[in-house]
Amino acid sequence: MTAAIGIVGTGAVGQAVGSALVTAGVGRQLLIAGRTPQQAAALADDLADLRAATGSPVRPAVAEVPDLRQCAAVVVTVRASFFNARATDVRMAGAQANTPLVRSLAGQLAGYEGTVLMVTNPVDLMTRLFAEESGCAQVFGIGSSLDTARYRLTLARLLDVPLRAVRGHVIGEHGDAAVVCASSTTVNGHPLPVPLQQVRDELARRPGRISSGIGRTKHGPAGAVLQALRLALSLEDGFTELSAPHDGGFLGIPLRFTQGRPLPCMPPLDEAEARQLKAAHVKLRDAYAVVRGIPTQPLPAGSNP
C-alpha cells in the first residue's frame, strides 16, 4: 500500500478527492494542506469520521505544503477566488487568477520526486507551468480523462449500449478545443458512425449543468484523480488520458501505464481530428506564452486551496 498521498486544497474538489481516496482505501495516510490550518483540520476531521464509519485504513492528517515531499503523490486542487463571466472557453478564465498560486506551489515543491496530479484549471496550462517551474519529472493534468469518461457515457446513452462496450478517447485541450477521436471509437470492438454534434453538444453543456445545479463539478474529477493515482502508483496497469508532454507542449493524450511507467499511445486520427489537435496545440502554446508573462506575486487574499 502506498505510504502517503497529499492534497493541496480543501475546496469542493479537494473534499471530493479526499472522500474518494478514503473510501477506496488508497494510501495509509492522507496529508491535507489548505489555505488555513483551520480549513485543513476541518477536512481532516470530516474524513476521519468517514474512515471510522467505513473501516478505511487511510488516516487523514493536517500538513503544510513542504511536508508533502514525503508523499508518493500530490494532488493539486487549488483555486483562486474570482468571478468567471465567460460563456465560452470558461476554463481559460482561471489562468490569470490561478497562475500565482500554482507558481508558488511549484516553488515550494521544486525537485519533488513523486507524482503530481494537477486539477486546477486551465489544467493543461497549469500542468505545464507547474512542471517547468518545479522541475518535477512526473506531472500530469486531470482533464481529458474526465472528458473521455463523459464521452463514453454519452455515446453509450445515445446508442443504448452498456458503458463497458464503448472504447474511445477525447484528447487535446480540456475545454472547447477538445478533440473527440470518433474515427477510432468502437462499440463492442467494432467501429461505427458517431453522432458527433450530439456528443459535442453534451460535452459542452454537461459541466455547466452540473455546476449550476450543485455549484461545482467535483465527483467526476475526483474519480479521474483516483483512476490516475492507481495507475501512476503501480496499484494497477491500464490506460487513461492525461495532460502530459507532447509535441513541445502539454495537452491531453492517452497513456498506457505499466508498473507506474507511462507510455504515450496516440490513437490514429483522421484528417479533421489531426487538424483539431494541431489547433488545440497552437491555442495552448499561445495561451501559455501569456501565462508565462504573469509575474510571481504573493498569493491573493481569498484564494481557495
N, C-alpha and C positions, 0 to 999 in steps of 0.2 A: 504494500500500500504506500502511495506517495506520502512523504512526511508532512508537508505543509503546502498550502496554497494561499496566496494573498489576494485581497480585493482592495482596490483603491476606489472609494466611492460608496456612499450609503444612501443614495437616492433610489428611485424606483427600480432601476436596472440592477444596481448593486444588491438591493434587497432580494430581488428575484434570483440572481445568480447565487447568492448565499443560501437561499432556501433550496435551490436545485442541488447544490453540492452536498448540503447536509442530508437531504432526503436520499440522494443517490449513494451516500457514504463514500464520496471521493475525497481522499486525504485524511490524515489523522488529526490535523489541526488546520483551522481557517483563521488567518490573521487579517484583521479588518482595520484599514486606515481611512478615516473620514476627515471632513473639513474641520470638525472639532472633536475632542476626545469624548464629549457627551454623546454626539451622534454615533460614533463608533461603538461606544459602550452600550447604547440602547439597542443597536442592531445585534451586537454580540449576545446580549441578554435574551433578545427575542429568539435568536437562532439556537441558543442553549435550551430554551423551552422546547423548541421543535426537536432538538436532539433527544431530550428526555422523553418526549411523547412517542418518538419513533424508534428509539433504541439505536440511533445512529452512532458510529464510532467517531464522528468528526467533532472536535472540540473548538468552538469559536472563541476568539480572544482579541482584545484590542491591541493595535500596534501603531507605530509610526512608520512612515514610508521607508526610511533606511533599514528598519527591521525586516522588511520583506525580501532582502537579499538572501535570507536563509531558505526561502521558499523554492519549490521546484517550478512554480509558475505564478505569475502575477496577472490578474485581470484588471484592466483599467476601464472604469465606467464613469469617470469624472465628467461633469457638465457645468459650464458657467451659467449664471442666471442672465438670460437675455430674451428679448421679445422677438419672436420669429414671425415676420409679416409676409413671408413668401407663400405664394400659392403653388408655385412650381419650384423644382430643384431645392426643396425645403431643407435637405440635409446640409447643403453647402452654406446655409445661413449661419451655422455654428463655427465656421472657420475662424473668423476674426475673434470671437469670444473665447473659443476653446484652445486656440494655439498657445497662449501664455501658460495655461495650466499644463498642457501636455509637454511643452518645452521645459517647464520647471520640474516635472516628474522625471523627464529624461535625464536632466542633470543630476537629480538625486539618485537615480538608479544606473548611472553611467557604468558600463562594464559588467552589468549584471549577467550572470551566466545561464540563468534559467530561461523559460519560455514566457514571453509577454503576449497576452491577447488584448488587443485594443478594441473597445466597443464604442468609444466616443466618436461622434460624427463631426465633420465628414470623414468617415472611417478610413478611406483609402489614403487621404492626405495626412490624417493624424498618425496612421501606422507608419508611413514613410518618415514623417517628422520625428517620431519617437526613435525609430531605428537609426536614423542618421545622426540625431543629436546625442543618443545614448551610447552608440557603438555596440549595442546588444546584437548578437548574431541571430537570434531566433525570435523574431517579432512578426506576428500575424494579426490581421484585422478581421473582425466578425462582420459580415455583411452579405457577401454573395452566398454564403451557406444558408442564411435565412431566406434570401431571395429564391434560392433553389428549392428549399422546403415549401415555400408558398407556391412556387411554380408547379411542383409535383402535386400538391394538394388541389390546386385549381384545376389542373388538367384531369386529375382523377375524377373530380366532381363533374366537369364538363362532359367527359366521356363515359361516366358512370362505370368506372372500373376501380378495383381496390388500389389504394395508395401504393402498396408494395409492387404493383405491376408497372408503375411508371418509373422510367430511368431518363434523366436529362439534367442539364446544367443551366444555370444563369451565371454569367461571368462579367468581367469588366468592372464598371463603376457600381457601387452600391448606391443607386439613385436613378435619376431619369435616364442616364445613358447605359443602363444595364443591358446586357446582350443575352437574349433568350436563344439558346442553342437548339432551335427547333429541328434543324436538319439532322441532328444526331440523336434526337429523342426517340425512345422506343417504349412500347406498351406490350408487356408480356414477350419481350425480346424482339418485337417486330416494329419497323419504322411505320409511321402513319402521318397523315396531314395534321398539323397542329393549328387550332383556331387562334392564330396569333393575336389578332386585335382584341378578342375577348380576354385572352390571357394577359396582355399588356394593360388593358383597362383595369383588370382586377388587381394586378401587381401595383399599379399606380394608386388605386383607391384604398386598398386594404390597410396600409399603415395609418392613413388619416382617419379612416373609420374606427380603427381601434383606439387611436389617441383621443378622438372626440368623445368616445364612449367611456373610457376609463382613465384618460389623462396622459397615458404614455404606453407605447409598446414595451413590454418588459419580459413576459414569459417566453415569447419566441426567441428573442436574443439570448435569454438565459439558457434555453435548450441548445442553441447553436454553440454557446460557450462550453457547455457540458460535453457535447459531442467532440469539439475540438480538443478539449483537455484530455479526454480518454485516448485520443489518437496521439497527441503530442507527448503525453507522459507514458506512452508504451503500455497503456492498460488494454488496448486492443489495436488491431490493424484495420485499415479501411480508407475510404475516400471521403473528402469534404472539400468545399470551395472556400478559400480564404484569400484575403488580400495579402499578397506576397510579392517579392521582387519579380518583375517580368519586363523584358524589353526596355530596360533603363528606367523603369518607374515602379510603382506599386499599384496593382489592381487585382481584382478577384480572379483566381484561376483554380482549376481542380488540382488537388494534391493527393497523392497516394502516400499514406504513412505506413511504414514497415518498421516495427520496433522503435517508433518515435522519430524516424527519419523521413522527411518529406521529399517526394519526387513529383515535380510538375507533370501533369498528364493532360495536356490540352486536347479537347475533342476536335475532330475535323469540322471545319467551318465552311459554309457556302459563301459565295461572293458577298452577299448582303451582310452576313454575320461578320465577315472579315472587315468590311468597311465600318461597321458599327464598332467593332473592337478597336480599330485604329482611331476612330473619332473619340472614343472614350479615353484612350491613351493620351491623345493630344489635349483633350479637355482637362484631364487630371494633371498633365505636365504643366499647362499654363496656370492652372489654379494653384499648383504647388509653388510656382515661382512667386506668386503673391503671398502665400503663407510664409515662405522663407524670408520675406521682407518685413513681416510683422515683428517689431522689436521685442526683446525679452523685457519683462516688466514684472513687478510683484503681482501675485495672484489677486484678481479683483475682488472687492468686497461683494458678498452674495454669491460667490462661486459655490457650486453644489457637488463636491465629490461624492 
